[in-house]
Amino acid sequence: MTLTILLLICIIFIKRIYSNKVNDEIEEDMYERYQLALSKLAENPKDAQLRQQALSSGRFYYSSSRPDHKPTTYDEVAIANDINAACGE
């Protein structure tokens, strides 16, 4: 019985470590995509489609670190600031 409980605890612990690693990798990928979208926008700041891509990428990136996977008002402001900075505004 004790061995079974210990095994279950180990399995849960390993699953959490793996899950955290996967989440970190996803967040890192989202960050890279967001930065790429911002650099493309900086090259062509008048392009509305690039602006929309940067906005979407920013929302995905910021929401990836939230428990409910929704960007907050502060995240939206940060994204707007990033986009404005990329556009030279």
C-alpha positions in Angstrom: 0.0 0.0 0.0 2.8 2.4 0.9 4.7 1.6 -2.2 1.6 2.3 -4.3 1.1 5.7 -2.7 4.8 6.5 -3.2 4.5 5.5 -6.9 1.5 7.7 -7.4 3.2 10.7 -5.8 6.2 10.1 -8.1 4.0 9.9 -11.1 2.2 13.1 -10.2 5.5 14.9 -9.5 7.0 13.8 -12.9 3.8 14.8 -14.7 4.0 18.3 -13.2 7.6 18.7 -14.1 6.9 17.6 -17.7 3.8 19.8 -17.9 5.8 22.9 -16.6 8.5 22.2 -19.2 6.0 22.0 -22.0 4.3 25.2 -20.8 7.7 27.0 -20.7 8.4 25.9 -24.3 5.0 27.1 -25.5 5.5 30.4 -23.8 9.0 30.8 -25.3 7.6 30.0 -28.8 4.8 32.5 -28.3 7.3 35.1 -27.3 9.5 34.5 -30.4 6.4 34.7 -32.6 5.4 38.0 -31.0 8.8 39.5 -31.4 8.9 38.4 -35.0 5.5 40.0 -35.6 6.7 43.2 -34.0 9.9 43.3 -36.1 7.9 42.7 -39.3 5.6 45.6 -38.3 8.5 47.8 -37.6 9.7 47.3 -41.2 6.3 48.2 -42.6 4.4 50.2 -39.9 1.5 51.2 -42.2 0.4 47.6 -42.9 -2.8 47.0 -41.1 -2.5 43.2 -41.5 0.9 43.2 -39.8 -0.5 45.3 -37.0 -3.3 42.7 -36.6 -0.8 39.9 -36.6 1.2 41.6 -33.9 -1.9 42.1 -31.8 -3.0 38.5 -32.1 0.6 37.2 -31.4 0.8 39.5 -28.3 -2.5 38.2 -27.0 -1.4 34.6 -27.5 1.9 35.3 -25.8 0.5 37.1 -22.8 -2.4 34.7 -22.3 0.0 31.7 -22.4 1.2 32.7 -18.9 -2.2 33.3 -17.4 -4.1 30.6 -15.5 -7.3 31.3 -17.4 -5.5 31.9 -20.7 -7.0 35.3 -21.1 -4.9 38.5 -21.4 -5.6 41.1 -18.8 -6.2 44.8 -19.3 -2.6 45.4 -18.4 -1.5 42.9 -21.0 -3.6 44.8 -23.6 -1.9 48.1 -22.7 1.5 46.5 -22.9 0.7 45.0 -26.3 -0.6 48.4 -27.6 2.6 50.1 -26.3 4.8 47.5 -28.1 2.9 48.0 -31.3 3.1 51.7 -31.1 6.8 51.5 -30.4 7.3 49.2 -33.4 5.4 51.7 -35.5 7.4 54.6 -34.2 4.4 56.3 -32.6 
